[in-house]
């Protein structure tokens, strides 16, 4: 249905464009055939014979040119609105799917605890752990939706404070490495120096959560995800690399758009809400930094690069 609607929009544009070009041709023929009458009109107002014809022809052509530009702009806007609507529908479908799985797990284990008369203490603890885990999963999903809405509305900017990025990264990776290893991916770190940036630790944690989750999810079992920190004179560069399938070149400009999801329809890696990288871009922007995606056609792997400006060093107090 959506493809049919887009095809209808393109057909209407082509017909309108053809009618405009036909009108332009008619206008040129009219001006050429009316050359003598226009020349008489021009002499009546003190212009040379051919001057009026050129003025009339130019004005008509310019107006029709702007009409063509307007039609093209309207088509582009309509197609962009259709694409955004499709992304929103896919987002709602994905959110529904993402919430149904933990809800089903919570309900199943809660019913087992409620109805099971001979549940051992070990099983009870395991069931309660699963319920808590799935509840955390739902909470993270809700947080992502709320954070994306906050960034889109530009409400309540982050409170930035000096953060030692190298120390924060070492602590974060120490906790994240076991979770990646459970999924069959090794998480490696290379911290190239001390870096003090103005940031929010919660925002940095959310940025790394999304980048590393994406990298792990798109890596093959037994693969490796690398986190690299380098320090330049005015900025700190944080890179997250994976050995996955990479991002097609045509998709690179859009990876940080809201609702963007890589991969083909039905791909098991194509899951989630499509908000992760847009949240990364918004948070990095609020921390006055930049983020880029790098991937080469025909070569495995994707590299996400986050750059943050270094915070000024505190002045030493003199006695």
N, C-alpha and C positions, 0 to 999 in steps of 0.2 A: 504493500500500500504506500509506504514511504517512497519507494523507488518510483512508483507510478506518479506520485505527487511531484517529485523532483523532475521527472520527465515532462510532466505537464507545464511546469514553470519554464523549462528550457524551450519547449515547443512554442509557448506564448512569446518568449523573448525572440526566438528566431522569426516568428511571424511579424512581430512588431518591428524588428530590425529590417526585415524585407520591405515592409510597408514604408518605413522611413526612408530607405534607400530609393524606393520607387518614387516617393514624394520629392526627394532630392533631384532625381533625374528629370521629373516633370517640371520642377522649378527651373532647372538649367535650360531646358528646351523652351519654356515660356519666356525666359529673359532673352534668349537668343532670337526667338521669333518676334519679340516685341521690341527689338533694338531700335527701330526707326521711331516708334511712338515714344520710347523712353528718351531718345535723343531730342525729339521736339520738346518734351517736358523739361529736359535739362537746359536747353537753350532759353526756355521761358524763365528759368530761375537763375540764369547766368552761369551755368556750368557747361563744360565742353560736351560734345555729342556723346562720346563713349563713357564719360565719367559716371553718369547716372546708372548705366547698365552695370558697370563694375560695382558700384555701391550696392545696388539692389541684389546682385548676384552674391556678393560677399556677405551681406547681412543674412540672406536666406540660408547660405551654406553654413554660416556660424551658428545660427539658431538650430538647424537640423543636426549639426555636429553635437551641440549641447544636449539635444534630445537623445541622440544615440548614447552619449556618455551617461545621461540620466537613466536610460533603460538598462544599461550594463550595470550601473551601480545598484539599481533596484533588484536586478537578478542576483547579484552577489549577496546583497543583504538577505534576500528571501532564502537563498540556498544556505547561507550561514545560519539563519534562524532554524531551518529544517534540520541541519546537522546538530545544532545545539539541543533542539527538542529530542532528537534521537539519542543523544548522549544522556539527557536527563532521564528518558525512559529506561535506558540501559542501567543508569545509576540506581533508579528506584528498584529495578528488577534485581540488581546485584545486592543492594542493601537488604531487600526482602529475603533473598537466598542466604546471605551471610547471617541474618538474625534467626532464620528458621532452624539452622543446624544447632546452634547452642541452646535455643529454646527447647528443641526436641530432646537434647541430651539432659538438660536440667529437669524437664518433666519426667523423663524415663527414670532417672536415678532417684528423684524425689518420690515418685510412686513406689519404687522398689523399697525405699526406706520406710515409707508409710505402711505398705502392705506386707512387707516381709517380716515374718515372725521370728525367723531363725537367721538373722543377719549377724555375722560375727563382728566383733569390734574392728578387726582389720578391714573387712569389707565396708563397714560403715565409714571409717576414716577415708577409704579410697573413694567411695561414692561422694562424700562431702567435698573431697579435694577436687573431683571432676566438676561438681556443681560450682564451686568457687572459681575454678579455671574458666568455665564457660561463661560465668557471670562477668569475669574480668574481660573476656573477649568481647562481650556485648558492650561493656562500658567503654572499651577502647574504640569500638565502632562509633558509638554515640559521641565520644570526644572528638573523633576525626570530623564528623559531620558538623559539630558545633564550632570547631576550630576553623574549618573551611568557611563557614558562614561568617565568622568574626573577621577573617582576613578579607573576605569579599566586601563586607560592609565597612572595613577600615575602622573598626571600633576598638577601644582600649588597647593602645599600643603597648608593646613590651617594655618592661622596666629593665634597662640595661645596666649591668654592673661589670667591673673587671673580673675576668675568669681566666685562670691558667688552663689554656686549652690542652696542653700536653698532659697535665695531671688529670683533667677531666676525662680525656680520651682513654688514658690508661685504666682508670676506674671503670669506665663504661665497658670497654672491651673485655675486661676481666669477668664481668657479669654476662656479657653477650656471647662470649666464645662457647660456653657449654651448650647454650640453646642452639647455636648454629651446628655444633658437632652432633647433636641429637638428630638433626636433619641431614647428616652426612656431608656437611660442608665444613672445611677448616677455615678459621678466621685468623688471619695474620695481621700483625701491626708493625709499622716502622715509624717511629717518632723521631723526627730529625732535629729536634731542638725545643727550647722553651718558647712558648708563645702566650702572650697575655692580650686578650681581646675583650672588647665591650660586648657582652652578650647576656643571654638568659640561660641558665643551666637547663631549665625545663624545655626551652625552645631547642637547645642543642641536642638534648636527649630525644626529642621528637624527630628532629632532622635525621639523626643517626638511626633511629628506629626504622624510619621509612626507607632510607637509602640501603641499609644493610638487609632489611627484609626483602626489598626488591632484588638485591644482588643475590641473596641466598635462594630466593624463589626461582630465579632464572638461571641458576647454576645447576649443572648436572651432578648427580650423586658422586661423591669423591672429589669434587671440585674445591676451589679455594677462592675466598674473598679477602682482598687486601685493603687495609686502611692505612693510608700514608699521610703523614703530617710534615710539611716543610715550611720553613720560615724565611720570608724575604724581608728587605728593609722596612717595608710599610704594611705588609699583610701576612696573614697566615693562610696557607693553602692546605685544605683537607680533601683527600681523594679517596673514593671508594671504587675499587675495581673488581670485576668478576670475570669468569671465563665462560659465560653463557653464550647464547646465540647472537647477542648483539641487537642493536636497534636499526631497522632499515633507514637509509638516508632520508627518505621522504618523510619519515615520522619524527626526525630529530627536532625540527622547529616546534613541534606540538607537545613534546613529552611533559612539559610543565603546565599544560593547560588543564583547567578543571574538567574532570570526568574522562581525561585521556586514559586509554588502556591499550597497551601494545599487544601484538599477537593477533591471530585470526579468531573469528568466531568459533566457539567450541574448543579452543585450545585450553587444556587444563591449567596452564599458567595464566590464562586470562581470567583472573578472578579478582575479587575485591571491589572497591567502590570507585576507583579512578581518581581518588582525592589525594593520595599520598604525595606525589611529586609536586602537585600544586600547593600543598601545605608547606613542603620543603621550600619552594620558591618564595612563598609569602613570608615565612619566618626568616629566611636568610635576608630578604629585602628589608624587613623590619630591623634586623641587626646590621643594616647598612653594608651588606655584602652582596655577592653575586654567586650564581650557580650555573653551571654549564654541563651539558651531556656530550660525550665523545664516543663515537663508534664508527668503525670502518667496514664498508661492504666487503664481504668475503673473508673477514677475519673475526674470530670469536672474541667476545668480551665487550663490556661497556665500562666506561669510566665516568663517574660523576665528580665534578670538581666544585668545591665550595671555597670561596675566598672571603675572608673577613679582615677588616682593617685592624691593625694592632692598636691596643689602648696605650695612651701615653704613660710612661713610667712615672710613679709617684715621686714627687720631689723629696729629697732627703732633708730632714729638719736639721738646722744648724743650732748648736748649743748657744 
